[in-house]
């Protein structure tokens, strides 16, 4: 006795389950779909070249961003908008590297 099972309800149940799971996860913030606006500039920065014996002036008021070295990349955190962070890049979209103070670069040993 051969019976054919109706697979359409099982397939529809699987598809609905996946769509509902993605919808719930995105509602609670576990899934984020990146948009073009997410890559906008947070702020513009300029590097001041320091020369020995030359004075330079900077503002006493600190910037709205705090930088931290994470995995060798300089990451900026915004203090005005909590949760907003980004990687500092140059005009070629190359990440600015940094060195952790806890892990100084290896110096060549005398052999």
Secondary structure, 3 states (H helix, E strand, C coil): CCCCCCCHHHHHHHHHHHHHHHHHHHHCCCCCCCCHHHHCCCCCCCCCCCCCCCCCCCCCCCCCEEEEEECCEEEEEECCCCCCEEECECCCCCECECCCCCCCCCCCCCC
